[in-house]
């Protein structure tokens, strides 16, 4: 049987489902939705947990992010790239690496990365806003002091609720579905053996 006609392995089905979930999240992101209920962090959590070893797996969530960012940016102001998003991309890369690191760990560690991802994004991305200190167009100026950092985080709190909800909902549902698929496939392999 050729590689093309061979049935997908259990691990391949899980990866295929994870890629499908990432694609759906990217599509959802460009559709009208509640403010900040865009499960971008979920793409990176699911990619890290279910797409395999090495670094090539990170291409799928970043492709989804960059394509949807480009479409959203072009619709917003005609510029395909916004330099101020670089800190956000760093946050997503760190989230993905944390998810990859926990992928083979016990369930509580994997659940921990699902829960912690939006918190990590909030802390890292808003630290970047504070570091920029008003040097980016349209962002308020925050002095480089502890009170300035606190003001920056406080100003971001209204957006945090949507981020928590979106990432927890989409990463949680994706995690449960993909873990269920993985368990079902493992039972199938045991039955064959």
C-alpha positions in Angstrom: 0.0 0.0 0.0 1.4 3.4 -0.9 1.8 6.2 1.6 -1.0 8.1 -0.2 -3.5 5.2 0.1 -2.4 3.9 3.5 -4.9 4.6 6.2 -4.0 7.5 8.5 -2.3 6.4 11.8 -3.9 7.3 15.1 -1.3 10.1 15.6 -2.0 11.4 12.1 -5.8 11.7 12.8 -5.1 13.7 15.9 -2.7 16.0 14.0 -5.2 16.3 11.2 -7.9 17.3 13.7 -5.6 19.8 15.4 -4.8 21.4 12.0 -8.5 21.6 11.2 -9.2 23.2 14.6 -6.4 25.8 13.9 -7.9 26.6 10.5 -11.4 27.0 12.0 -10.0 29.3 14.7 -8.3 31.5 12.0 -11.5 31.7 10.0 -13.5 32.5 13.1 -11.1 35.3 13.9 -11.9 37.2 10.6 -15.7 36.7 11.0 -17.7 39.2 13.2 -17.4 38.2 16.8 -17.6 39.6 20.3 -14.7 42.0 21.2 -11.5 40.1 22.1 -13.3 36.7 22.0 -10.8 35.6 19.4 -9.2 32.4 20.4 -5.8 33.1 19.0 -4.0 31.7 22.0 -6.0 28.5 21.6 -4.3 27.9 18.2 -0.9 27.9 19.8 -2.0 25.8 22.7 -3.5 23.2 20.5 -0.6 23.3 18.1 1.9 22.8 20.9 0.0 20.0 22.5 -1.1 18.0 19.4 1.0 18.7 16.3 4.2 16.8 17.3 7.9 17.4 18.0 10.4 19.6 16.3 9.6 23.2 15.4 7.8 22.7 12.1 4.5 22.2 14.0 4.6 25.9 15.0 4.2 26.9 11.3 0.4 26.0 11.4 -0.6 28.3 14.2 1.6 31.1 13.0 0.3 30.7 9.4 -3.3 31.0 10.8 -2.3 34.1 12.8 -0.3 35.9 10.1 -3.0 35.3 7.4 -5.8 36.4 9.7 -3.7 39.4 11.0 -3.0 40.5 7.4 -6.6 40.4 6.4 -7.7 42.2 9.5 -5.0 44.8 9.2 -5.7 45.5 5.5 -9.4 46.0 6.4 -8.5 48.2 9.3 -6.0 50.6 7.9 -4.6 49.2 4.6 -1.3 48.2 6.1 -0.7 44.4 6.0 1.8 44.4 8.9 1.8 46.2 12.3 5.2 46.3 14.0 3.6 46.7 17.4 2.3 43.1 17.1 5.8 41.7 17.4 5.6 41.4 21.2 2.2 39.6 20.8 3.9 37.1 18.4 6.6 36.5 21.0 3.9 35.8 23.6 2.2 33.3 21.3 5.6 31.6 20.5 6.2 31.3 24.3 2.7 29.9 24.8 3.3 27.4 22.0 6.6 26.3 23.5 5.1 25.9 26.9 2.3 23.8 25.4 4.8 21.7 23.5 6.8 21.2 26.7 3.7 19.9 28.5 2.4 17.7 25.7 3.9 14.5 27.1 3.3 15.5 30.7 0.3 14.4 32.9 -3.1 15.8 32.2 -3.0 18.4 35.0 0.1 20.0 33.3 -1.6 20.1 29.9 -4.7 21.6 31.5 -2.5 24.1 33.3 -1.2 25.4 29.9 -4.7 25.8 28.6 -5.6 27.8 31.7 -2.4 29.8 31.8 -2.1 30.7 28.1 -4.4 33.8 28.2 -2.9 35.0 31.5 0.6 34.7 29.9 -0.5 36.6 26.8 -2.1 39.4 28.9 1.1 39.8 31.0 3.5 39.7 28.1 1.6 41.7 25.5 0.7 44.5 27.9 4.3 44.6 29.2 5.2 45.3 25.6 2.6 48.1 25.4 4.2 49.6 28.6 7.7 49.2 27.2 6.7 51.0 24.0 5.7 53.9 26.4 3.5 55.7 23.9 6.0 55.4 21.0 3.4 53.5 19.0 0.6 55.4 17.2 -2.7 55.3 19.0 -1.4 53.9 22.2 -1.4 55.9 25.4 1.8 56.9 27.1 2.7 55.0 30.2 5.7 56.2 32.2 8.4 53.6 32.8 7.7 53.3 36.5 5.9 50.6 38.5 2.8 52.8 38.7 3.0 53.3 34.9 3.1 49.5 34.5 0.2 49.1 36.9 -1.8 51.7 34.9 -1.1 49.8 31.7 -2.3 46.5 33.1 -5.4 48.2 34.7 -6.3 49.8 31.3 -6.1 46.4 29.6 -8.4 44.6 32.1 -11.6 45.2 30.2 -10.1 43.4 27.2 -8.8 40.5 29.4 -12.3 39.1 30.0 -12.9 38.4 26.3 -9.4 36.9 25.9 -10.0 34.5 28.9 -13.4 33.5 27.6 -12.3 32.9 24.0 -9.1 31.0 24.8 -10.6 28.9 27.6 -13.6 28.1 25.5 -11.8 27.2 22.3 -8.7 25.7 23.8 -10.8 23.8 26.4 -13.2 22.3 23.8 -10.3 21.6 21.4 -8.3 20.0 24.2 -11.2 17.8 25.3 -12.0 16.7 21.8 -8.4 16.0 20.8 -7.6 14.2 24.0 -10.8 12.1 23.5 -9.7 11.3 19.9 -6.2 10.4 21.1 -7.7 8.0 23.8 -10.1 6.4 21.3 -7.2 5.9 18.9 -5.1 4.4 21.7 -7.9 1.9 22.6 -8.1 1.0 18.9 -4.4 0.3 18.7 -4.7 -1.9 21.8 -7.6 -3.8 20.3 -5.6 -4.5 17.2 -2.5 -5.6 19.1 
